Amino acid sequence: MLRIGLIGAGRIARVHARSIAQNPSTTLAVVGDVVLEAASDVASAHGARATADVDSVFADAEVDAVVICSPTPLHVDHILAAVRAGKPALCEKPVAMDSAAVDELRRRLAEAGDSAPAVMMGFNRRFDPSFQAVHDAVEAGEIGTLEQVTIISRDPAAPPKEYIAVSGGIFKDMTIHDFDTARYFLGDIATVSALGQHLDPELADTGDFDGAIVTLANAAGVSATITNSRHCASGYDQRLEAFGTLGSLTADNVRPTTVRRNTATLTEAQDPYLDFFLERYEAAYARELGAFVAAIAQGRRPSPGIEDGAAALRVAEAAAESARTGAVVRL
Ligand SMILES: NC(=O)c1ccc[n+]([C@@H]2O[C@H](COP(=O)([O-])OP(=O)(O)OC[C@H]3O[C@@H](n4cnc5c(N)ncnc54)[C@H](O)[C@@H]3O)[C@@H](O)[C@H]2O)c1
């Protein structure tokens, strides 16, 4: 049984706490958050201990591995604390606020040597059963040679403005998932072209884009197009298409039921999409944890790792530059 310490007790920590409690190979040992009430709230739901002394979680002899769900600016420090304590870590995305911080992280990890414990990045969409099935079908050659990937990713509603202010901007906060999905299919990205949109008057004073269209290509010219919006009236819009020489594969939105309604005013009407990431990617988070646990048990480096986090962040920075300058950025 792998005893896990949770770092942070906010929105995503609650999702991981549930996955840890439900996985037969893991148990939630302790939750650490600077806000003790938040830690206690998550811990008590799963019979775990709570502490506001976050450093003590890394030192805890009854913790075998950690899941890092703290705010992004703290990820590098928390990854390094896990490595120093000799504990594998699953860290939420993005790996850091900027590539300079990742370079410093790499330097410190290199000092820790090859025997340093494993670090996995929380790019949960790689573990979504439908997206993974599309990926595996592409890899198996079912649609011939891959030419284009289309990713649609729209949130049901914008997060609070206070969140946007410290999020690092739409490309690092939101599109980062799609950049990783694009890399999952295309490998290394060679060119980045982005259009940022300011269409939502409610978000006008945030200084951040509320929508974006990004086109990526790898060195062979295979493309990925990403469409993002911070709002979507019909729910959490998460779709994917892979197009190749022999056909295409699509992963559609997920709804609470499969009921189709036909009336005098509409036909084929279905429920709105599952509301947000907690519901839509519940299975993906559980399978992501399973992959982390399996890698530790088998002594393998888990995937995606720090280098995947670093690469997605570089693409995010290139997209921000392209949206600002209008130029195509070459990586
Ligand atoms: N993979 C996903 O789908 C997904 C979804 C949401 C958020 N995230 C990522 O997860 C991270 C957390 O996001 P969130 O939405 O849960 O944020 P949140 O604001 O809801 O929670 C963050 C928590 O961290 C706590 N915290 C602050 N300082 C701390 C410290 N020094 N040590 C420990 N805990 C501390 C806060 O008190 C808070 O409870 C971010 O990096 C975000 O990008 C990933």
The ligand as a Gaussian input file, in Angstrom:
#p B3LYP/6-31G(d) Opt

LIG

0 1
 N       -4.972000      19.005000     -13.983000
 C       -6.037000      19.758000     -13.863000
 O       -7.064000      19.497000     -14.472000
 C       -6.001000      20.938000     -12.931000
 C       -7.221000      21.555000     -12.566000
 C       -7.171000      22.625000     -11.673000
 C       -5.965000      23.083000     -11.186000
 N       -4.793000      22.482000     -11.579000
 C       -3.498000      22.965000     -11.069000
 O       -3.423000      22.618000      -9.690000
 C       -2.768000      23.641000      -8.939000
 C       -3.728000      24.106000      -7.830000
 O       -4.885000      24.642000      -8.429000
 P       -6.290000      24.703000      -7.643000
 O       -7.295000      25.119000      -8.650000
 O       -6.502000      23.462000      -6.849000
 O       -5.976000      25.926000      -6.680000
 P       -6.718000      26.314000      -5.303000
 O       -6.458000      27.764000      -5.142000
 O       -8.114000      25.813000      -5.298000
 O       -5.908000      25.486000      -4.186000
 C       -4.591000      25.741000      -3.857000
 C       -4.401000      25.339000      -2.397000
 O       -3.008000      25.437000      -2.090000
 C       -2.917000      25.955000      -0.771000
 N       -1.581000      26.512000      -0.534000
 C       -1.156000      27.796000      -0.644000
 N        0.143000      27.871000      -0.278000
 C        0.530000      26.619000       0.060000
 C        1.745000      26.049000       0.520000
 N        2.852000      26.795000       0.727000
 N        1.810000      24.732000       0.758000
 C        0.698000      23.960000       0.579000
 N       -0.496000      24.431000       0.146000
 C       -0.566000      25.748000      -0.110000
 C       -4.035000      26.985000      -0.701000
 O       -4.353000      27.277000       0.659000
 C       -5.147000      26.236000      -1.418000
 O       -5.926000      25.444000      -0.524000
 C       -2.384000      24.733000      -9.950000
 O       -1.057000      24.557000     -10.328000
 C       -3.324000      24.475000     -11.132000
 O       -2.749000      24.875000     -12.381000
 C       -4.799000      21.416000     -12.424000

